[in-house]
């Protein structure tokens, strides 16, 4: 498209139903909508309005879930795609069509018929515009990704190979492929008659009352030996089913021959496991079933990166210990891809209490390379130069440098956002070990980015009061911080062997003010030195598993 002059620029980074939008004036806003189509509408409508007001074309640069595109939005509302000389893949064509094609309006008759039951349960307000919020940065997805209203096809992951391009791929405007933050709607079960499915959506007519006094006719003798129901009469033009199996299949009632697998089977432990090993079936106990449910919770895989902030304004209360052990639990049970981030200006010790990798690098070394790691040509293994892998516990550590003064390792809000984009690209979960300066830009941005808050405290009045004051301050800060405080998990560490009574009193004081409270028993392996999950006692592991499951249930 030729505009006669260089167009002004706007940009949008889209993640699920959220987008970080930068206007032509350089102002940043966060746009939220129930789904990706909604946020696309907000972005396009905004740029069209700006172009019409300015009387000139605006170049919209997009990135995120839908790829990187350069769109030219004219003052009359038309949208063109600016392309270069390289080959465009089929996936890119779909995404370009998603940006440039307005969704078709839903016919009023179809909407009334299909959405009638849903409208009774949850009416929608016509014309409601999603609010502009600035809570969670766009590099982390919302903690509860909205489900799309419909998804006619399963998600397609295209490697960019155009050899399998066919005619059906030439019309992407009818639907949008599901993103990693969407869950496609379930398709009808195999063998189900489409007519029956359509009829199932319609309300059934009320049954007519039967006569009360009319006696039933006596059964004829030749009918008493028949126990199987009659096959349904064939419709016009359709052959009658020859067997009972065919009749059952035509009604959609055929049972599946494949038994559903157990989601997470419980394991029998202790002396009772001996009988299981010699072939005697033993049912799991209630404790073993509960442990299996907790393991299932911490092994979940979420659509998009999840951020967990470990915070308490007082030092020496177990923030680093909590970060390391929670990272180990989630990585060992969820298959790795967990980053423990030492988000500390003032001599963070996470690097001292974990293994060092092959490179003596810190967050200061990662920051200059962050933009390169976000390029399309970057390899997933490139991040290994800047993090320290824990060989047995399977998570990675992004270290700060405890040998430098705080003034030498300050990180601005823009620096944090850039590093967070790198973390969200290479990891499925980030757990922040925070410092004690609650006014630092990196501390505040951590809170803005978090999906879950964990507040560790010792069984001592001073550290418990510091934790309570932090929760009070967050509730007054903004709506996002208030939700974090209300849904927080408080971890009460028993600092001495005989301190269980004090730990229980501290825990009771937090109950009812946060979502969950867990007590961690005293363990010599956590006092000092390297933190290794295998070195913990069994009861300590169980306690940390309960804490991690409580955290996972908040994600």
Secondary structure, 3 states (H helix, E strand, C coil): CCCCCCCEEEEEEEECCEEEEECCCCCEEEEECCCHHHHHHHHHHHHHHHHHHHCCCEEEEEEECCCCEEEEECCCCCEEECCCCCCCCHHHHHHHHHHHCCCCCCCHHHHHHHCHHHHHHCCCCCCCCCCECCCCCCCCCCCCCCCCCCCCCCCCCCCCCCCCCCHHHHCHHHCCCCCCCCCCCCCCCCCCCHHHHHHHCCCCCCCCCCCCCCCCCCCCHHHCCCCCCCCCCCCCCCCCCCCHHHHHHHCCCCCCCCCCCCCCCCCCCHHHHHHHHCCCCCCCCHHHHHHHHHHHHHCCCCCCCEEEEECCCCCCCCHHHHHHHHHHHHHHHHCCCEEEEEECCCCCCCCCCCCCCCCCCCHHHHHCCHHHHCCCCCCHHHHHHCCEECCCCCCEEECCCCCCCHHHCCCCHHHHHHHHHHHHHHCCEEEEEECCCCCCHHHHHHHHHCCEEEEEEECCHHHHHHHHHHHHHHHHHCHHHHHHHHCCEEEEECCCCCCHHHHHHHHHHHECCECEEEEECCCHHHCCCCCCHHHCCHHHHHHHHHHHHHHHHCC
